Structures are given as structure tokens and as C-alpha cells.
């Protein structure tokens, strides 16, 4: 028996030692294998929202990439209202040590990218017109990129396709025009073969995208509803987002019929009324309602009732004025007209007459500043490419030139006359220089009119120091219509000297077309102003209209 137990102990000890050695070796091998194996990597992924309201911040982040490696991000869309055209932008980046690219904060590393520097909306505004949407051997024209509805339908969206490519894809274009001197998206000349980009991928570039993402840019939500403001105000309208008014409308009286000529005083809202805040919209010298209909959705979709107010309907058009009851000449236009608009707002319980801002572009910016300086009702004022003085009018066969463009209480306002404006317009139509050898651009009659009539400037200067509400002015030094950049700075300086809140956004390369949100194809100077001005405007309106 002792001998048996002796052998058993020996076997048990030996067996235990063997197991211990095997376990040690197994663990060592497992640890060695773990250290040698690569960490599993996720597939490349574009992290971006599926939908964004045009103008809202959007973050585009790409992960799952090789560290410190070159990639190209390409964005494509169909852009335009009546006849959409294919557009493309591209940017070459280097991923960071974690295999991440943040398009919002990372600058492109290749100057051949469609934009340079850190640009939050660079992939959107730097899109260029191309003949078709394809890259190398990969045809990326898909039904998903078609506009989701016709421009005249309630819901208008532009799907943007984002694709990721390994390596560098760059494009060249023979277009050498100065973008700051030309109006974007107004000419078909850039559809010519010389303007079409040519793909020139380097040897490391992939021929098919690694991944893609469709981002829908909503320009006009389907929940927007338009009604007339008042039957006595030709062409005026109210655009609201019904999705944002449902809760406000609960428990409120039925809205007034805007076509009614009689309004009971009991229906006029009091200060306690919780109607929508409003922004009055004034277009430029083209008249009618085209410009204001373009910008109205940006306000309505953010909970502000957009009040479109045509104030002038040109009579020189072949088919006649669109709104025959409006003035057909830009002559002695009554600023008092805005008082009638405010009265119409006050009569509607769905609108809050105590929270009203005013917005104007070009001649409408001149109008808005005049109205705000004479009518102390506005919570905020936005003037895009405005004037700081009242200018001469035009188009009247009843008045002897020169005459003022605006009036107040039946009296024409002091104005600055043009210098050889008609000659300049004729030269523009005939595509030639003026008799003075000047290029046919509208800015010259403005600049020379001001310099040759210095005694008129003081009296014609708009009294912006009377406007107690915050004011945002937006302009460009490359403006070929008039010196909106310089006039914006004049407004800023006079208001700042009076201790009044003023935001001034200008750029040396920006032109006259600055009413936008930075999401649409534009030259760099315009895009920089649009983005900064749009963000500043929305901050101001949210604060001043108590949104």
C-alpha cells in the first residue's frame, strides 16, 4: 500500500506539472499571436446626416480609413431651378493618425481641390458646372441624384452624392474668368467644352469609390403654406411653415379673411397674441416678386412668417407689368407703403405685429433702411448690398429728370443723381464701351454721380443712426452695380459712432449677388460673405424676434 500511494503521488505531481507547462505555453502563444495580429479595421464610412435644411450647419466626418493616407471626397448634385445642371466639387485630404477626416474642420491638402482652407460649406459652394456626372470609369449619374420635385412644387430638395476615393483625384478647367466680376449661374456660356472638368487621377487613385452617402439639401420643405397678406396690397403674400404653427394655432380664433375690406376692432391682436414673428421682404430694382420668393423659404422654414411685399412692377417689359396696380416707374416710391403692410400684419391674429423685422436686397436694402429710419416698429433690420444714400429714380414719363426714387408723406426725398446712366445702359445693350471709354457697368454712373455731386450727398444720406434696432449690412468691394462694400462700411461707421448695434459683413472679392446661405455654387468671395452673413442674420433674428 505505501508503494502504491508513492507511485500515485508521483503520477499526480508529474501530471500537474505537465498541465501547468502546457497552459503556460498556450497562454504565451496566444499572447504572442494577439500582439502580432493587426487590430480589425472597420470599413470606410461617411458619417453625415441624411437630410439638412439649406443653410443649417452640417458636419461630414469620414472614419475607418488608413492612417495618414491621401483620400479624395467628391460631391455631386443637380443644381438649378428651371433647368438643373450637373455640378461637382472635390477636395483632397490626408487622414489623421486615427484614420479620420473631418470635412468641416480639415483643410484640403491639394491646391487643385475645388476650394482651399477650412470651409464648413466648401463642398457645396465650390461646385462647378460639368458636362456629366462621371469620374474615370465610374458613371455616378443615378436616379437618386435627380431633383426630388419640380421647382414649382411645395417640396424642393437637392440630393447631394458624397463619394470617397483613395488617392488623389483632381480636375482641371480652362475657365479663366474672374468669378468676382461675373454673376453666377446666369449664363449658359459655361456649358461650353472649355469649361468642362477633366479627371486626372494620379497613379494611386482608385477607379471606384470606397463608399458613398446621399445627403438631401432641403431648399423648400413641403410643409410651407402661402396665403395672401391683404387684397389691397398687390402681390403681397405670407409664407409660413404649417409644421411649426400647429401648436401655436391651438385654442386661437379663426384667422381673418385677408380679402375682407372691413375688420372688426375686436379681432385686432393684443400684445398677448402668440402669432408668428414676421420679416418683411423687399426685392431689388428688377421689381415684382422674383427675388423675395427666392429667399422667403429660408425664413418660413425656421419659424418666421415671410411677408413678401412687391412695391414696384416695371412697365417697360414687353408683356407689361406683372402687378398693374403697383408703380411702374422707380420714381417717388412711397415709404408709407410699409405702414400699410404693418397694418395688414396687425389685423391678422396668426401674425405677431410686435415682432417684425425687415429685410431688403439692393434697392430693397435702400428701401429697408429708409423705412426703418422713419418707422420705429422693427426689431431687426437686414440690408443686403444696400446703399447708404437715396439715389435718383427712373422710368417716369410724368416727371422731369432727375427726380428721387423715394418719397415720404407725399414729398420726394433728397437724392444723389447719376452721371450718364442712360448712356451706360445703352452701351451695355450694345456690348460696347461708353463714349468716355469706360466699361459698360452700372457702378460707374453711381460712383461718378456721387463724386461729381458732393453737395447732394449729405442731404440724401439715410439717417441710419435713427434706427434703434440692430442692423446687419452685407456688401462686396467687387460689386459692379454700386459700391455696396464701401456703403456698408459707411453705415457701420455712422451707427457705431452713435453707439448702436451693427454687424457689417463685406469681402474684397464679393460682388452684388450675396443673398444666400453658402450652400449654392458661388465664387469664393461670395461664398464667404453668404455663409458669414446668413449665420449672423439668423442669430440676430432668433434673438430679436424671441424665437
C-alpha positions as CSV (number, residue, x, y, z in Angstrom):
1,X,0.0,0.0,0.0
2,X,2.7,2.6,0.8
3,X,4.3,1.7,-2.5
4,X,1.0,2.2,-4.4
5,X,0.5,5.7,-2.8
6,X,4.1,6.6,-3.6
7,X,3.5,5.9,-7.3
8,X,0.2,7.7,-7.3
9,X,1.7,10.9,-5.8
10,X,4.5,10.8,-8.3
11,X,2.0,10.5,-11.2
12,X,-0.2,13.2,-9.8
13,X,2.7,15.6,-9.4
14,X,4.0,14.8,-12.8
15,X,0.6,15.2,-14.4
16,X,0.0,18.6,-12.7
17,X,3.4,19.8,-13.8
18,X,2.7,18.8,-17.4
19,X,-0.6,20.6,-17.4
20,X,1.0,23.7,-15.9
21,X,3.7,23.7,-18.6
22,X,1.1,23.3,-21.4
23,X,-1.1,26.1,-20.0
24,X,1.9,28.4,-19.8
25,X,2.9,27.6,-23.4
26,X,-0.6,28.0,-24.7
27,X,-1.0,31.4,-23.0
28,X,2.3,32.5,-24.2
29,X,1.5,31.5,-27.8
30,X,-1.9,33.2,-27.5
31,X,-0.4,36.4,-26.2
32,X,2.2,36.4,-28.9
33,X,-0.4,35.9,-31.6
34,X,-2.5,38.7,-30.2
35,X,0.4,41.1,-30.3
36,X,1.3,40.2,-33.9
37,X,-2.2,40.2,-35.4
38,X,-3.5,43.6,-36.8
39,X,-6.3,45.4,-35.0
40,X,-9.5,44.7,-37.0
41,X,-10.4,47.9,-39.0
42,X,-13.9,49.0,-39.9
43,X,-14.8,49.7,-43.5
44,X,-14.6,53.4,-44.6
45,X,-17.8,55.2,-43.6
46,X,-19.1,58.8,-44.4
47,X,-20.8,60.0,-41.2
48,X,-23.3,62.7,-42.3
49,X,-27.0,63.4,-41.8
50,X,-29.4,62.1,-44.5
51,X,-31.1,65.5,-44.7
52,X,-30.2,69.1,-43.9
53,X,-32.2,72.3,-44.3
54,X,-30.2,74.5,-46.7
55,X,-28.2,77.0,-44.6
56,X,-28.1,74.9,-41.4
57,X,-24.7,73.6,-40.1
58,X,-23.8,70.2,-41.4
59,X,-20.9,68.0,-40.2
60,X,-19.3,65.5,-42.6
61,X,-16.9,63.1,-40.9
62,X,-15.2,60.1,-42.5
63,X,-13.7,57.2,-40.4
64,X,-12.5,53.7,-40.9
65,X,-9.6,55.0,-43.1
66,X,-5.9,54.1,-43.2
67,X,-3.9,56.4,-41.0
68,X,-2.1,59.3,-42.7
69,X,-3.3,58.4,-46.1
70,X,-4.5,60.6,-49.0
71,X,-8.2,60.4,-50.0
72,X,-10.4,62.5,-52.2
73,X,-14.0,63.4,-51.3
74,X,-16.2,64.3,-54.3
75,X,-19.6,65.9,-54.1
76,X,-22.1,65.9,-56.9
77,X,-25.6,67.3,-57.4
78,X,-28.1,68.6,-60.0
79,X,-28.5,72.3,-59.3
80,X,-30.8,75.0,-60.7
81,X,-34.4,75.9,-60.8
82,X,-35.9,75.7,-64.3
83,X,-33.2,73.7,-65.9
84,X,-31.0,71.9,-63.4
85,X,-27.4,71.3,-64.5
86,X,-24.8,68.7,-63.1
87,X,-22.3,70.2,-60.6
88,X,-19.2,68.7,-59.0
89,X,-16.8,69.7,-56.2
90,X,-13.8,67.8,-54.9
91,X,-11.2,68.0,-52.1
92,X,-8.1,66.0,-51.4
93,X,-7.4,65.3,-47.7
94,X,-4.9,63.4,-45.6
95,X,-6.5,61.2,-42.9
96,X,-5.2,61.7,-39.3
97,X,-3.4,59.1,-37.2
98,X,-6.7,57.6,-36.2
99,X,-7.9,57.2,-39.8
100,X,-10.4,60.1,-39.7
101,X,-11.2,63.0,-42.0
102,X,-13.4,65.8,-40.7
103,X,-14.5,67.8,-43.8
104,X,-15.9,70.6,-41.5
105,X,-12.6,71.3,-39.9
106,X,-9.8,69.8,-42.1
107,X,-8.4,71.9,-45.0
108,X,-7.7,70.2,-48.3
109,X,-4.0,69.5,-48.8
110,X,-4.0,69.8,-52.6
111,X,-4.4,73.3,-54.1
112,X,-6.0,71.6,-57.1
113,X,-9.1,70.9,-54.9
114,X,-12.2,72.9,-55.8
115,X,-11.7,75.0,-52.7
116,X,-8.8,75.7,-50.2
117,X,-8.6,76.4,-46.5
118,X,-11.1,75.4,-43.8
119,X,-14.6,76.0,-45.2
120,X,-17.6,74.5,-43.4
121,X,-19.7,74.6,-46.7
122,X,-16.8,74.3,-49.1
123,X,-18.0,71.2,-50.9
124,X,-21.3,72.9,-51.5
125,X,-20.4,76.3,-52.8
126,X,-17.4,75.3,-54.8
127,X,-19.3,73.0,-57.1
128,X,-18.6,73.7,-60.8
129,X,-20.8,73.0,-63.8
130,X,-19.7,69.9,-65.7
131,X,-21.0,68.1,-68.8
132,X,-22.0,65.0,-66.9
133,X,-21.6,63.4,-63.5
134,X,-18.9,60.7,-64.0
135,X,-15.4,60.1,-62.7
136,X,-13.0,57.9,-64.6
137,X,-14.7,54.6,-65.5
138,X,-17.4,55.1,-62.8
139,X,-20.7,56.6,-64.1
140,X,-22.3,58.2,-61.0
141,X,-25.4,59.5,-62.6
142,X,-28.2,57.8,-60.7
143,X,-31.9,58.4,-60.2
144,X,-31.1,59.3,-56.6
145,X,-29.4,62.5,-57.8
146,X,-32.4,63.8,-59.7
147,X,-34.3,66.7,-58.1
148,X,-37.0,65.3,-55.8
149,X,-39.6,67.6,-57.3
150,X,-40.2,70.3,-59.8
151,X,-39.2,73.8,-58.8
152,X,-42.9,74.9,-58.6
153,X,-43.9,72.1,-56.3
154,X,-44.0,72.5,-52.5
155,X,-41.1,70.2,-51.6
156,X,-37.9,71.2,-53.4
157,X,-34.7,69.3,-52.4
158,X,-31.3,68.7,-54.0
159,X,-29.8,65.3,-53.2
160,X,-26.0,65.6,-53.0
161,X,-24.0,62.5,-53.5
162,X,-20.7,62.3,-51.5
163,X,-18.2,59.7,-52.6
164,X,-14.9,58.7,-51.1
165,X,-11.9,57.7,-53.2
166,X,-8.5,56.5,-52.2
167,X,-5.7,58.6,-53.6
168,X,-5.9,62.0,-55.3
169,X,-8.5,62.9,-57.9
170,X,-8.1,66.4,-59.3
171,X,-9.9,68.2,-62.1
172,X,-8.8,70.9,-64.4
173,X,-10.9,73.6,-66.1
174,X,-9.9,76.1,-68.8
175,X,-12.3,78.7,-67.4
176,X,-10.1,81.8,-66.7
177,X,-12.9,84.3,-66.0
178,X,-12.8,86.3,-62.8
179,X,-15.7,84.9,-60.7
180,X,-15.9,88.1,-58.7
181,X,-16.8,90.1,-61.8
182,X,-19.5,87.8,-63.2
183,X,-23.0,86.9,-62.0
184,X,-23.0,83.2,-61.0
185,X,-25.4,80.8,-62.7
186,X,-26.8,83.4,-65.1
187,X,-25.2,82.4,-68.3
188,X,-25.1,79.3,-70.4
189,X,-21.7,80.1,-71.7
190,X,-20.0,77.9,-69.0
191,X,-21.6,74.9,-70.6
192,X,-19.0,75.1,-73.4
193,X,-16.5,72.4,-73.8
194,X,-13.7,74.6,-72.5
195,X,-15.4,74.8,-69.1
196,X,-15.8,71.0,-68.6
197,X,-13.5,69.5,-66.0
198,X,-11.2,66.7,-66.9
199,X,-10.4,63.9,-64.5
200,X,-6.7,63.4,-63.9
201,X,-6.3,60.8,-61.1
202,X,-2.8,60.0,-60.0
203,X,-1.4,56.5,-60.1
204,X,-2.6,55.7,-56.6
205,X,-6.2,56.8,-57.2
206,X,-8.9,54.2,-57.1
207,X,-11.2,53.9,-60.1
208,X,-14.3,53.3,-58.0
209,X,-15.4,54.9,-54.8
210,X,-14.8,53.2,-51.5
211,X,-18.1,54.4,-50.1
212,X,-20.9,56.9,-50.7
213,X,-23.6,58.8,-48.9
214,X,-26.7,60.7,-50.2
215,X,-27.4,64.0,-48.4
216,X,-30.6,65.7,-49.2
217,X,-30.4,69.5,-49.1
218,X,-33.9,70.8,-48.5
219,X,-34.5,74.2,-50.1
220,X,-38.2,74.4,-49.6
221,X,-39.9,72.0,-47.1
222,X,-43.2,70.5,-48.2
223,X,-44.9,71.9,-45.1
224,X,-44.7,75.5,-46.3
225,X,-48.1,77.2,-47.0
226,X,-48.7,80.5,-48.7
227,X,-51.6,82.9,-48.3
228,X,-52.3,86.4,-49.5
229,X,-51.4,89.1,-47.0
230,X,-54.0,91.6,-48.0
231,X,-56.1,92.0,-51.2
232,X,-55.3,95.7,-51.3
233,X,-51.5,95.1,-51.3
234,X,-50.9,93.7,-54.8
235,X,-48.7,90.6,-55.0
236,X,-48.1,90.6,-51.2
237,X,-48.0,87.1,-49.6
238,X,-47.4,85.3,-46.3
239,X,-45.3,82.1,-46.3
240,X,-45.3,80.0,-43.2
241,X,-44.3,76.5,-42.1
242,X,-47.5,74.8,-41.0
243,X,-45.4,72.1,-39.2
244,X,-44.2,74.9,-36.9
245,X,-47.5,76.6,-36.4
246,X,-49.7,73.6,-35.3
247,X,-49.1,74.1,-31.6
248,X,-49.4,77.9,-31.8
249,X,-52.8,77.7,-33.6
250,X,-54.4,75.5,-30.8
251,X,-57.1,77.5,-29.0
252,X,-56.8,80.6,-31.2
253,X,-59.6,82.3,-33.0
254,X,-60.1,81.6,-36.7
255,X,-57.9,83.8,-38.9
256,X,-59.3,86.9,-40.6
257,X,-60.2,86.7,-44.2
258,X,-57.5,88.9,-45.8
259,X,-59.8,89.8,-48.6
260,X,-62.3,91.4,-46.3
261,X,-62.4,95.2,-46.5
262,X,-63.8,95.6,-43.0
263,X,-62.0,94.4,-39.9
264,X,-63.7,94.4,-36.5
265,X,-61.6,96.1,-33.9
266,X,-62.2,93.2,-31.5
267,X,-60.2,90.9,-33.8
268,X,-57.1,93.1,-33.8
269,X,-54.5,91.2,-31.7
270,X,-53.1,92.5,-28.5
271,X,-49.6,92.2,-27.1
272,X,-50.6,88.8,-25.6
273,X,-51.2,87.3,-29.1
274,X,-48.8,84.4,-29.8
275,X,-48.8,84.7,-33.6
276,X,-45.7,84.1,-35.6
277,X,-42.9,86.7,-35.7
278,X,-42.5,88.2,-39.2
279,X,-39.9,89.5,-41.6
280,X,-40.9,91.9,-44.4
281,X,-39.1,91.1,-47.6
282,X,-38.2,93.8,-50.2
283,X,-36.7,92.9,-53.6
284,X,-34.4,94.9,-55.8
285,X,-34.7,97.0,-58.9
286,X,-36.0,94.1,-61.0
287,X,-39.2,94.6,-59.2
288,X,-42.2,92.2,-58.8
289,X,-41.8,89.3,-56.5
290,X,-39.0,87.1,-58.0
291,X,-36.2,87.9,-55.5
292,X,-38.4,87.7,-52.4
293,X,-39.9,84.4,-53.4
294,X,-36.4,83.1,-53.7
295,X,-35.4,84.0,-50.1
296,X,-38.8,83.5,-48.4
297,X,-38.5,79.8,-47.7
298,X,-35.3,80.3,-45.7
299,X,-37.2,82.4,-43.1
300,X,-40.5,80.4,-43.2
301,X,-38.8,77.1,-42.7
302,X,-37.2,78.5,-39.5
303,X,-40.5,79.6,-37.8
304,X,-40.6,83.2,-39.1
305,X,-43.6,84.3,-41.3
306,X,-42.1,85.6,-44.5
307,X,-44.0,88.6,-45.7
308,X,-43.3,89.2,-49.4
309,X,-44.0,92.8,-50.5
310,X,-43.6,93.8,-54.1
311,X,-43.5,97.6,-54.3
312,X,-42.7,98.2,-58.0
313,X,-43.7,96.4,-61.2
314,X,-41.7,97.6,-64.2
315,X,-43.9,98.8,-67.1
316,X,-41.1,98.6,-69.7
317,X,-41.4,94.8,-70.2
318,X,-42.9,93.5,-73.4
319,X,-45.7,91.7,-71.6
320,X,-46.4,94.6,-69.4
321,X,-46.3,94.9,-65.6
322,X,-47.0,91.8,-63.5
323,X,-48.8,93.8,-60.9
324,X,-50.5,96.7,-62.8
325,X,-51.7,98.4,-59.7
326,X,-48.2,98.9,-58.4
327,X,-45.9,101.8,-59.5
328,X,-44.4,101.0,-62.9
329,X,-41.6,103.5,-62.6
330,X,-39.0,103.7,-59.9
331,X,-40.0,107.2,-59.0
332,X,-41.1,108.8,-55.7
333,X,-41.9,105.3,-54.4
334,X,-43.8,105.9,-51.1
335,X,-42.0,104.6,-48.0
336,X,-45.5,104.9,-46.4
337,X,-46.4,101.7,-48.2
338,X,-44.7,99.8,-45.4
339,X,-47.1,101.3,-42.9
340,X,-49.9,99.7,-44.8
341,X,-48.1,96.4,-44.7
342,X,-47.7,96.7,-40.9
343,X,-51.4,97.5,-40.5
344,X,-52.2,94.3,-42.5
345,X,-49.9,92.3,-40.2
346,X,-51.7,93.8,-37.2
347,X,-55.1,92.7,-38.5
348,X,-54.0,89.0,-38.6
349,X,-54.1,87.0,-35.4
350,X,-51.8,84.4,-36.8
351,X,-49.0,87.1,-37.1
352,X,-47.4,89.0,-34.2
353,X,-47.2,92.7,-35.1
354,X,-44.9,93.2,-32.1
355,X,-42.2,91.0,-33.5
356,X,-41.4,92.3,-37.0
357,X,-38.1,92.6,-38.8
358,X,-37.4,94.0,-42.3
359,X,-35.1,92.6,-45.0
360,X,-34.1,94.1,-48.3
361,X,-31.7,93.4,-51.1
362,X,-30.1,96.1,-53.4
363,X,-32.7,98.8,-54.0
364,X,-34.8,96.9,-51.5
365,X,-31.9,97.3,-49.0
366,X,-32.0,101.1,-49.6
367,X,-35.8,100.9,-49.1
368,X,-35.5,98.8,-45.9
369,X,-33.0,101.2,-44.3
370,X,-35.2,104.2,-45.2
371,X,-38.3,102.5,-43.7
372,X,-36.5,101.6,-40.5
373,X,-35.2,105.1,-40.1
374,X,-38.7,106.6,-40.5
375,X,-40.9,103.9,-38.9
376,X,-39.8,102.8,-35.4
377,X,-41.5,99.4,-35.5
378,X,-38.8,96.9,-36.4
379,X,-36.9,94.6,-34.1
380,X,-34.1,94.0,-36.6
381,X,-33.0,95.3,-40.0
382,X,-31.1,93.3,-42.7
383,X,-29.8,95.2,-45.8
384,X,-28.0,93.1,-48.4
385,X,-25.9,95.1,-50.9
386,X,-27.6,98.3,-49.9
387,X,-27.0,102.0,-50.4
388,X,-26.3,104.5,-47.7
389,X,-27.9,107.3,-49.7
390,X,-31.1,107.8,-51.7
391,X,-30.5,107.7,-55.4
392,X,-32.1,109.2,-58.5
393,X,-35.2,107.4,-59.8
394,X,-36.0,106.3,-63.4
395,X,-38.7,105.2,-65.7
396,X,-41.3,108.0,-65.3
397,X,-42.7,109.9,-68.3
398,X,-44.6,112.3,-66.0
399,X,-41.6,113.7,-64.1
400,X,-38.8,115.8,-65.3
401,X,-35.5,114.1,-64.7
402,X,-33.7,114.0,-62.4
403,X,-36.1,113.0,-59.7
404,X,-35.9,111.0,-56.5
405,X,-36.5,107.3,-56.3
406,X,-38.4,107.5,-53.0
407,X,-40.9,109.7,-51.1
408,X,-42.2,110.1,-47.6
409,X,-45.6,111.6,-46.7
410,X,-46.1,112.7,-50.3
411,X,-42.8,114.5,-50.6
412,X,-39.8,113.3,-52.6
413,X,-36.7,112.6,-50.6
414,X,-33.3,114.3,-51.3
415,X,-31.2,112.2,-53.7
416,X,-27.9,111.8,-55.4
417,X,-28.1,112.0,-59.2
418,X,-26.5,109.5,-61.6
419,X,-23.9,110.5,-64.1
420,X,-24.6,109.3,-67.7
421,X,-26.7,106.3,-66.6
422,X,-28.7,106.1,-69.8
423,X,-25.5,106.1,-71.9
424,X,-24.1,103.3,-69.8
425,X,-27.3,101.2,-70.1
426,X,-27.3,101.7,-73.9
427,X,-23.6,100.6,-74.1
428,X,-24.5,97.5,-72.0
429,X,-27.2,96.6,-74.5
430,X,-24.8,97.1,-77.4
431,X,-21.9,95.3,-75.7
432,X,-19.5,98.3,-76.1
433,X,-17.6,100.9,-74.1
434,X,-19.2,104.2,-73.3
435,X,-18.2,107.4,-75.2
436,X,-15.9,108.2,-72.2
437,X,-14.1,104.9,-72.8
438,X,-15.5,103.3,-69.7
439,X,-16.6,99.7,-69.5
440,X,-20.4,99.4,-69.5
441,X,-21.0,98.6,-65.8
442,X,-23.6,100.3,-63.6
443,X,-21.2,101.1,-60.8
444,X,-19.5,103.9,-62.8
445,X,-22.6,106.1,-63.1
446,X,-23.1,105.7,-59.3
447,X,-19.5,106.4,-58.4
448,X,-19.2,109.4,-60.7
449,X,-22.6,110.7,-59.8
450,X,-21.5,110.8,-56.1
451,X,-18.1,112.3,-56.8
452,X,-19.5,114.9,-59.2
453,X,-22.4,116.0,-56.9
454,X,-20.8,116.1,-53.4
455,X,-23.2,118.8,-52.3
456,X,-26.1,116.3,-52.6
457,X,-24.7,113.5,-50.5
458,X,-25.3,114.9,-47.0
459,X,-29.0,115.6,-47.7
460,X,-29.5,112.2,-49.4
461,X,-27.7,110.2,-46.7
462,X,-30.1,107.7,-45.0
463,X,-30.4,108.5,-41.2
464,X,-29.4,105.1,-40.1
465,X,-28.4,106.5,-36.7
466,X,-32.2,106.8,-36.0
467,X,-32.6,103.0,-36.2
468,X,-32.6,101.8,-32.7
469,X,-32.9,98.1,-33.6
470,X,-29.8,96.0,-34.5
471,X,-28.7,96.3,-38.2
472,X,-26.9,93.8,-40.4
473,X,-25.4,95.1,-43.6
474,X,-23.8,92.9,-46.3
475,X,-21.7,94.1,-49.2
476,X,-18.9,93.4,-51.6
477,X,-16.0,95.5,-52.9
478,X,-16.1,93.8,-56.3
479,X,-19.8,94.8,-56.7
480,X,-20.2,96.1,-60.3
481,X,-23.7,97.6,-59.7
482,X,-22.7,100.0,-57.0
483,X,-20.1,100.2,-54.2
484,X,-22.1,98.1,-51.7
485,X,-18.9,97.3,-49.7
486,X,-18.0,100.9,-49.2
487,X,-21.5,102.0,-48.5
488,X,-22.0,99.2,-45.9
489,X,-18.9,100.4,-44.1
490,X,-20.3,104.0,-44.1
491,X,-23.4,102.7,-42.5
492,X,-21.4,100.7,-39.9
493,X,-19.2,103.7,-39.0
494,X,-22.1,106.1,-38.5
495,X,-24.0,103.7,-36.4
496,X,-21.0,102.7,-34.3
497,X,-20.3,106.3,-33.6
498,X,-23.8,106.6,-32.3
499,X,-23.3,103.5,-30.1
500,X,-25.8,101.3,-32.0
501,X,-25.5,97.6,-32.6
502,X,-24.4,97.0,-36.1
503,X,-23.0,93.9,-37.9
504,X,-21.1,94.6,-41.2
505,X,-20.1,91.7,-43.5
506,X,-18.0,92.6,-46.5
507,X,-15.3,91.0,-48.7
508,X,-12.9,92.4,-51.3
509,X,-13.8,89.8,-53.8
510,X,-17.6,89.7,-53.3
511,X,-19.9,91.0,-56.0
512,X,-23.6,92.1,-55.9
513,X,-25.2,88.7,-55.6
514,X,-25.0,88.0,-51.8
515,X,-28.4,86.9,-50.7
516,X,-27.9,83.3,-50.0
517,X,-26.8,80.8,-47.3
518,X,-23.5,79.4,-48.6
519,X,-24.9,76.1,-49.9
520,X,-25.2,77.1,-53.5
521,X,-22.4,77.2,-56.2
522,X,-20.6,80.6,-56.0
523,X,-17.2,82.2,-56.3
524,X,-15.1,82.1,-53.0
525,X,-15.7,85.7,-52.1
526,X,-19.4,85.5,-52.4
527,X,-19.5,82.2,-50.6
528,X,-17.5,83.6,-47.7
529,X,-19.9,86.5,-47.3
530,X,-23.0,84.4,-47.8
531,X,-22.1,81.9,-45.1
532,X,-21.0,84.5,-42.5
533,X,-23.9,86.9,-43.2
534,X,-26.5,84.1,-43.2
535,X,-25.3,82.8,-39.8
536,X,-25.2,86.3,-38.4
537,X,-28.7,87.1,-39.7
538,X,-30.2,84.0,-38.2
539,X,-28.6,84.7,-34.8
540,X,-29.9,88.2,-34.9
541,X,-33.4,87.2,-35.8
542,X,-33.5,84.4,-33.2
543,X,-32.5,86.9,-30.5
544,X,-34.5,89.9,-31.6
545,X,-37.7,88.1,-32.6
546,X,-37.6,85.9,-29.5
547,X,-37.6,82.6,-31.4
